[in-house]
Amino acid sequence: MENFIVSALKYRPQSFKDVVGQSAITTTLEKAIKDNHLAQALLFTGPRGVGKTTCARILAKMINSQGEIDTNEDYAFNIFELDAASNNSVDDIRNLTDQVRIPPQIGAYKVYIIDEVHMLSTNAFNAFLKTLEEPPKHCIFILATTEKHKIIPTILSRCQIFDFKRITVADAKNYLKLIAKEQGVEADEDALHIIAQKSDGAMRDALSIFDRVVSFSGAKLTRQAVAENLNVLDYDVFFKATDLILNNNIPALLILFNKVLSKGFEGQHFISGLASHFRDLFVSKTPETLELLETGPTVNEKYKLQSEKTTDSFLREALSHANTCDLNYRSSRNQRLLVEICLMKLASINFDGEKKKALNFIIPAAYFVKSNVATPAAAVQDHELSKQTYSPDNKSETPKESIENTTKAPPPPKTTVKTPLMPIGNRQSSGLSLKSIQRKKDHQIRQMDVAINQEDLPKDTFSQAQLIASWDSYVESLEAKGRYNLAAILKIDIPKLKDESLITLEFPNSTNKIEVERQQTELLQFLRKSLNNFDIKLDITVNESMEKEFAYTAEEKFAKLKAKNPAIENLKKTFNLDL
């Protein structure tokens, strides 16, 4: 078997014209050699795999050949490569400075390439300073590093610095296309694009990934094969997830997320990819920003079509939810639940329901039981059973049984009302006013059975005596639970039936009124069930005359206690107590 040469070595550039994505640096170096304007100390810095060492070797060959590489001449004896990672001591630098003094035997220059120069120790840097500042005329130093910030400033000030940039996705893809053609490999545009993206701007990594993928799929590279081999989520997953979000299909969206997890992907990988997908949809909305997409032409068209289905407000809110989930993922104790809640919020953004949505609104599960939203196959049986339970045409059940079944549906989460913007003169000064509390409670009452048709609920008539009996039963249940404060407040006034379903209450002060309003959702739910009337409402008012009946001065309190127990007067005189 012949020895296999990896593409990173086989296709290593031999001249500046073969270097990918660094045209500004290669052009500068070529002109510097041609014009005899080359510095004696150069520093090549940039990310890994972008061509620093390659350019250093090409430059070293071109220096002695006066700008053109002559295949008949061998200047290898004039090129010295030093790995600073393993030769980082003062003694190694001293050996280098001793060699510098010897002039070249062939050619005009001796070139020293010091790779990973940031690994030198501080003492080694200091020992190298004098030689680097005033080297012999026949000597040129080329330093290469990925971490320029670790080099001491005195070294940086003595070098001409060249910053290498990351290889763009387009440049990497075009170069991979040439290599694939030379090797006889049929590769899809999208497949090469995924490889270029995965390399993260490093051409060496892109070539290594290319070799791995070719070994996996053979002479034909497809997008699906590359995505499977590199363990990356395909574009289709995010397009499908976005379609489900736009259709408010939470059950199918959760099933899709479960399939992603079953393939070995992490939840953060999925949610961060979904956030990037929303960003790409935002970019696709205008032709001017369409070029910011780092995808192939086929995928670009898909982004453009799906972006037309979304609105700017939806994408802004979706990006906020996804980004928040991504930031909180590592600190969460239940990471899967965090992502699932985020997906449910995303699918509820553009939901048009009966109730006004809050920022963290989630569509209740009862909606999917009643509606015709497509559910997973595993839930079809439960869906049919639920339809029988909630159907108003089901005559086999009594009204009371129907009510009990419908009330078992999980209630929607507590939400806060988004108040529309009003003119400055009509705005409320505080969000904690009595009117805002009342509106919030009324909104919660309307939401109690959002998935149930209100017209199908019973509205039986009841008498004042039935109301009093149900009211006393609720007060007793509060006392049994130890909620004596609320029970005492409800005993202040006797509820009065007005019209057919309106119950009026009067309290001596606003404190009592606010306390009852806070608990009226639970109270109304109890009364509606016990009286079999789901149209019951409360009208709570404050009567100042009642407040006078319950307000006593210190003297009045003492007189009442004295009437009950005359011995209190002796106690007051004995201890000389004040009222």
Buried (B, 14 or more C-beta within 10 A) or exposed (E): EEEEEBBBEEBBBBEBEBBBBBEEBBEBBBEBBEEEEBEBBBBBBBBEBBBBBBBBBBBBBBBBBEEEBEEEEEBEEBBBBBBBEEBBBBEBBBEBBEEBEEEBEEBEBBBBBBBBBBBBBEEBBBBBBEBBEEBBEBBBBBBBBBEBEEBEEEBBEBBEBBEBEBBBBEBBBBBBBEBBEEBEBEBBBBBBBBBBBBBBBBBBBBBBBBBBBBEEBEEEBBBEBBBBBBEBBBBEBBBBBBBBBBBBBBBBBBBBBEEBBEEEBEBBBBBBBBBEBBBBBBBBBEEEEBEEBBBBEEBBEBBBEBBEEBEEEBBEBBBBBBBBBBEEBEEBEEBEEBBBBBBBBBBBBBBEBEBBBBEBBBBBBBBBBBEEBEBEEEBEEEBEEBEEBBEEEEEEBEEEEBBEBBBEBEBBEEBBBEEEEEEEEEEEEEEEEEEBBBEBBBBBBEBBBBBBEEEBBBBBEBEEEBBBEBBEEBBEEBEEEEBEEBBEBBEBBEBBBEEEBEBBBBBBBEEBBBBBBEBBBEBBBBBBBBBBBBEBBBEBEBBEEBBEEEEEEEEEEBEEEEEEEEEBEEEBEEEEEEE
